[in-house]
């Protein structure tokens, strides 16, 4: 935070998944932070919408705007963003670092939240299905695996 009396202004980069999860785990109802926007990529027609107030919590009675990722640098400058949190998968290291360069050039910090802050606690064993990109067959693999475990 640049000033102890002000909330840290945050943008969360995402694709309507991990970004919303990270928001709920770390930022929702946290008075130290003000999430100014989510960015959108990969999901068609989500930019221009809002993360709904009913999910955003009491600090966001109007919800949280979702902007196109191409507007990130301008948003960081115009809204005096302190931190940008990267919260989506399925992209290579070079693109992550390209995004980091855009953020850093705009004057904000670039962050990846770690597992201690974002993992849910489970009371039962958990199996995760992961892949290197969208469309690799995670859903089909999960259904097949669930069938084996029944």
VMD Tcl script that draws the C-alpha trace (Angstrom):
set ca {
  {0.00 0.00 0.00}
  {1.36 3.38 -0.93}
  {-0.51 5.13 1.90}
  {-1.53 3.41 5.13}
  {-4.96 5.07 5.09}
  {-5.83 3.82 1.61}
  {-6.79 0.39 0.39}
  {-4.45 -1.38 -2.02}
  {-5.99 -1.09 -5.49}
  {-5.98 -4.42 -7.31}
  {-6.81 -5.78 -10.76}
  {-7.19 -9.54 -11.11}
  {-6.29 -10.97 -14.53}
  {-8.33 -14.02 -15.38}
  {-10.61 -16.09 -17.53}
  {-13.74 -16.39 -15.35}
  {-12.41 -19.19 -13.15}
  {-9.28 -19.02 -11.04}
  {-9.59 -15.22 -10.88}
  {-12.99 -15.44 -9.19}
  {-11.72 -18.17 -6.86}
  {-8.69 -16.07 -5.85}
  {-10.97 -13.08 -5.26}
  {-13.19 -15.11 -2.93}
  {-10.26 -16.63 -1.05}
  {-8.13 -13.49 -0.56}
  {-9.97 -10.25 -1.37}
  {-13.70 -10.66 -0.72}
  {-14.66 -8.73 2.43}
  {-11.00 -7.78 3.00}
  {-10.93 -4.05 3.87}
  {-7.20 -3.76 3.08}
  {-7.85 -4.19 -0.66}
  {-10.07 -2.68 -3.32}
  {-10.47 -4.90 -6.36}
  {-11.06 -2.36 -9.11}
  {-11.60 -4.82 -11.97}
  {-11.19 -8.28 -13.38}
  {-9.73 -8.63 -16.85}
  {-11.22 -11.02 -19.36}
  {-9.58 -13.23 -21.91}
  {-10.45 -16.58 -23.51}
  {-14.20 -16.32 -22.68}
  {-16.19 -14.56 -25.43}
  {-18.43 -11.59 -24.55}
  {-17.59 -11.42 -20.83}
  {-15.88 -8.00 -21.01}
  {-18.31 -5.22 -20.13}
  {-20.16 -7.37 -17.63}
  {-19.83 -7.30 -13.84}
  {-18.95 -9.83 -11.20}
  {-22.28 -9.71 -9.35}
  {-22.71 -7.88 -6.03}
  {-24.25 -10.99 -4.46}
  {-20.97 -12.83 -5.02}
  {-18.63 -9.86 -4.54}
  {-19.62 -9.18 -0.93}
  {-20.49 -6.11 1.09}
  {-17.48 -4.04 -0.03}
  {-18.73 -4.14 -3.64}
  {-22.44 -3.19 -3.69}
  {-22.21 -2.48 -7.45}
  {-20.23 -5.64 -8.21}
  {-16.84 -5.53 -9.93}
  {-16.38 -4.52 -13.55}
  {-14.87 -6.99 -16.04}
  {-12.72 -5.33 -18.71}
  {-10.96 -6.72 -21.76}
  {-7.37 -7.67 -21.03}
  {-6.19 -5.46 -23.90}
  {-7.17 -2.46 -21.71}
  {-4.94 -3.52 -18.80}
  {-2.09 -1.02 -19.19}
  {-4.44 1.93 -19.60}
  {-6.56 0.73 -16.67}
  {-3.50 0.47 -14.42}
  {-2.49 4.04 -15.22}
  {-5.92 5.67 -15.15}
  {-7.09 3.90 -11.98}
  {-3.75 4.11 -10.13}
  {-3.57 0.35 -9.65}
  {-1.09 -0.89 -7.03}
  {-1.14 -4.62 -7.82}
  {-2.17 -6.89 -10.67}
  {-2.77 -10.51 -9.73}
  {-2.31 -13.08 -12.49}
  {-4.96 -15.78 -12.02}
  {-5.48 -17.96 -15.04}
  {-3.84 -20.98 -16.58}
  {-3.31 -22.53 -19.96}
  {-0.67 -20.08 -21.18}
  {3.05 -20.47 -21.56}
  {5.79 -18.85 -19.51}
  {6.67 -16.33 -22.22}
  {3.11 -14.96 -22.26}
  {2.97 -14.74 -18.46}
  {6.19 -12.72 -18.52}
  {4.89 -10.55 -21.37}
  {1.86 -9.74 -19.21}
  {4.17 -9.04 -16.28}
  {6.16 -6.60 -18.43}
  {2.99 -4.72 -19.41}
  {1.94 -4.45 -15.77}
  {5.37 -3.39 -14.49}
  {5.71 -0.78 -17.25}
  {2.40 0.70 -16.11}
  {3.79 1.12 -12.58}
  {1.93 -1.67 -10.75}
  {3.25 -4.78 -9.02}
  {2.70 -8.14 -10.75}
  {1.70 -10.98 -8.41}
  {1.04 -14.69 -8.42}
  {-0.84 -15.84 -5.31}
  {0.57 -18.95 -3.68}
  {-1.23 -22.12 -2.61}
  {-1.30 -21.26 1.10}
  {-3.59 -18.31 0.34}
  {-5.73 -19.90 -2.35}
  {-6.21 -23.62 -1.67}
  {-9.43 -24.85 -0.14}
  {-9.20 -27.17 2.85}
  {-10.76 -30.57 2.17}
  {-11.98 -33.16 4.67}
  {-11.90 -35.93 2.07}
  {-9.22 -37.04 -0.42}
  {-9.03 -34.87 -3.54}
  {-7.88 -35.72 -7.06}
  {-7.12 -32.88 -9.47}
  {-7.31 -33.11 -13.25}
  {-5.03 -30.67 -15.03}
  {-3.80 -30.00 -18.54}
  {-1.49 -27.66 -20.42}
  {-4.26 -25.86 -22.30}
  {-8.01 -25.57 -22.80}
  {-9.51 -28.39 -24.85}
  {-7.16 -31.19 -23.80}
  {-9.94 -33.38 -22.39}
  {-10.02 -32.59 -18.68}
  {-13.80 -33.04 -18.46}
  {-13.78 -36.39 -20.25}
  {-10.86 -37.61 -18.14}
  {-12.59 -36.50 -14.95}
  {-15.82 -38.32 -15.90}
  {-13.85 -41.47 -16.75}
  {-11.93 -41.30 -13.47}
  {-15.10 -40.65 -11.46}
  {-16.64 -43.74 -13.05}
  {-13.67 -45.86 -11.93}
  {-13.89 -44.58 -8.38}
  {-17.63 -45.27 -7.91}
}
mol new
graphics top color blue
foreach p $ca { graphics top sphere $p radius 0.5 }
foreach p [lrange $ca 0 end-1] q [lrange $ca 1 end] { graphics top cylinder $p $q radius 0.2 }
display resetview
